[in-house]
């Protein structure tokens, strides 16, 4: 995912509101600034839209359903697939307690109506930009960790091949192959027609030669890269 894609893609914002005049003005202004508005008028539909569309930000008008204004917020917090979506609260009230409650709920910004469209635009763009920067960092860290893991595997393979000096007898190699296939001692006894004690001794020798404690640890060795 390129940096240009993250910075230039259309921002999708879901707004929970039912004021037609406010919505029309807000939609027209934000769309002209590369912000697409998806409108919903109910909490139920908002939940559907959040899962259906790739939403970058949610705007909640708390005056829509005053006695349920935390419903969608609680859903966001509880759903692992949605809890990363930042949200902004719009309210007809501007009291300090209301703002404090809004921030306690986890909102990024709290705007009292009537709000300034330019301010809303920059709040949205700034929070999405920060989210994109975090995404870039996570992607970068992923590739760094992937390279580190690859280096470790290469070193481990070298150590495993050159330094471990693994020398198994034919019988031990056969038993190892069964261990790697998740066969237990009973399975090996039946298939190989070898006494249980003999198999256990061979397994013990394999563990000693590979410096492992048990079959589970033995199976984690990079057998596939040899």
C-alpha positions in Angstrom: 0.0 0.0 0.0 1.7 3.2 -1.1 1.9 6.5 0.8 0.2 8.4 -2.0 -2.8 6.0 -1.9 -3.2 6.5 1.8 -3.1 10.3 1.5 -5.2 10.8 -1.6 -7.9 8.3 -1.4 -11.5 9.4 -0.9 -12.4 9.6 2.8 -15.6 7.8 3.7 -17.6 9.3 6.6 -20.7 7.9 8.1 -23.0 10.5 9.7 -25.8 9.6 12.0 -28.2 12.6 11.6 -31.7 13.4 10.3 -31.6 17.1 9.7 -32.1 17.4 6.0 -30.9 21.0 5.7 -27.7 20.4 7.7 -27.0 17.2 5.9 -27.3 18.7 2.4 -25.0 21.6 3.2 -22.5 19.3 5.0 -22.5 16.7 2.2 -22.0 19.3 -0.6 -19.2 21.0 1.3 -17.3 17.9 2.4 -17.6 16.1 -1.0 -16.0 19.1 -2.7 -13.1 18.5 -0.3 -12.6 14.8 -1.1 -14.8 13.6 1.8 -17.7 11.3 0.9 -20.7 11.4 3.3 -22.9 8.3 3.9 -26.0 9.2 5.8 -28.0 7.1 8.2 -30.9 8.1 10.4 -31.0 5.1 12.8 -28.6 3.3 15.0 -29.6 -0.1 13.5 -28.8 1.1 10.0 -25.6 2.8 11.2 -24.4 -0.6 12.4 -25.2 -2.2 9.0 -23.4 0.6 7.1 -20.3 0.4 9.3 -19.9 -3.3 8.5 -20.9 -2.9 4.8 -18.7 0.0 3.9 -15.1 0.9 4.5 -15.7 3.8 6.9 -12.9 6.1 7.9 -14.8 8.1 10.4 -18.2 8.2 12.2 -20.1 11.4 13.1 -22.8 11.0 15.7 -25.5 13.6 16.3 -26.5 13.0 19.9 -29.8 14.9 19.5 -31.1 12.2 17.1 -32.1 9.8 19.8 -31.2 11.4 23.1 -31.9 8.4 25.3 -29.8 6.0 23.1 -26.9 8.2 22.1 -24.3 5.8 23.5 -25.7 2.7 21.7 -23.6 3.0 18.6 -20.5 4.0 20.7 -20.8 0.8 22.8 -21.1 -1.3 19.6 -17.9 0.3 18.3 -16.0 -0.5 21.5 -17.1 -4.1 21.7 -16.7 -5.1 18.0 -13.1 -5.9 17.2 -13.8 -5.1 13.5 -15.2 -1.7 14.2 -13.4 -0.4 17.3 -10.6 1.2 15.3 -13.0 3.7 13.7 -12.7 7.2 15.2 -15.8 9.1 15.9 -16.9 12.8 16.3 -19.8 13.9 18.4 -22.2 16.7 17.3 -24.5 18.1 19.9 -26.9 21.0 20.4 -25.4 21.4 23.8 -22.0 22.9 24.6 -21.8 22.4 28.4 -18.5 21.4 29.9 -20.0 18.3 31.4 -21.4 17.2 28.0 -18.0 17.7 26.4 -16.3 15.8 29.2 -18.8 12.9 28.8 -18.1 12.9 25.1 -14.4 12.6 25.5 -14.8 10.0 28.2 -16.7 7.9 25.7 -13.7 8.0 23.4 -14.7 10.6 20.8 -11.9 12.4 18.9 -13.7 15.7 18.7 -16.9 17.3 20.2 -18.6 20.0 18.2 -21.6 22.1 19.3 -24.2 23.0 16.8 -24.2 25.1 14.7 -20.7 23.9 13.8 -18.2 25.3 11.3 -17.9 23.2 8.2 -14.2 24.1 7.6 -13.4 23.1 11.2 -15.2 19.8 10.7 -13.4 19.2 7.4 -9.9 19.6 9.0 -10.8 17.5 12.1 -11.8 14.7 9.8 -8.7 15.0 7.5 -6.4 15.3 10.5 -7.7 12.2 12.3 -7.8 10.1 9.1 -4.2 11.3 8.2 -3.0 10.2 11.7 -4.7 6.9 11.2 -3.1 6.5 7.8 0.3 7.3 9.3 -0.2 4.6 11.9 -1.2 2.2 9.1 2.0 3.0 7.3 4.0 2.4 10.5 2.3 -0.9 11.1 3.0 -2.0 7.5 6.6 -0.9 7.8 7.0 -2.7 11.1 5.5 -5.8 9.5 8.1 -5.9 6.8 10.9 -5.2 9.2 9.8 -8.0 11.5 9.4 -10.3 8.4 13.0 -9.6 7.4 14.2 -10.2 11.0 12.3 -13.5 11.0 13.8 -14.5 7.7 17.3 -13.7 8.9 16.7 -15.7 12.0 15.5 -18.7 10.0 18.5 -18.5 7.7 20.9 -18.4 10.7 18.9 -21.1 12.4 19.1 -23.2 9.2 22.9 -22.7 9.0 23.3 -23.6 12.7 21.0 -26.5 12.3 22.9 -27.9 9.2 26.5 -27.0 10.1 26.8 -26.6 13.8 24.3 -29.1 15.2 26.0 -31.9 13.3 22.8 -33.9 13.3 23.6 -37.5 12.8 20.6 -39.8 13.0 20.5 -43.5 12.6 18.1 -44.9 9.9 15.8 -46.1 12.7 15.9 -42.6 14.3 15.2 -40.9 11.0 12.2 -43.2 10.5 10.8 -42.5 13.9 11.5 -38.7 13.4 9.4 -38.9 10.2 6.5 -40.3 12.2 6.9 -37.7 14.9 6.7 -34.9 12.3 3.5 -36.5 11.0 2.0 -36.2 14.5 2.1 -40.0 15.2 2.3 -41.1 18.8 4.3 -43.9 20.3 1.3 -46.3 20.0 0.9 -45.6 16.3 4.6 -46.2 15.7 4.6 -49.4 17.7 1.7 -50.8 15.5 3.1 -49.6 12.2 6.8 -50.3 12.7 6.4 -53.5 14.8 9.0 -52.2 17.2 8.7 -52.5 21.0 7.5 -49.4 22.8 10.6 -49.1 24.9 12.8 -49.2 21.9 10.8 -46.3 20.3 11.0 -44.3 23.5 14.7 -44.7 23.7 15.1 -43.6 20.0 12.9 -40.6 20.7 15.1 -39.7 23.7 18.2 -39.9 21.6 16.6 -37.7 18.9 15.7 -35.1 21.5 19.3 -35.2 22.9 20.8 -34.7 19.4 18.5 -31.8 18.6 18.7 -30.1 22.0 15.0 -30.2 22.4 12.9 -31.1 25.4 9.9 -32.9 23.9 8.2 -33.8 20.6 6.3 -30.6 20.5 9.5 -28.5 20.6 11.1 -31.0 18.2 8.4 -30.3 15.6 9.1 -26.5 15.7 12.6 -27.0 14.3 12.9 -25.8 10.6 12.8 -29.3 9.1 11.1 -27.8 6.0 14.2 -25.7 5.2 16.7 -28.5 5.3 
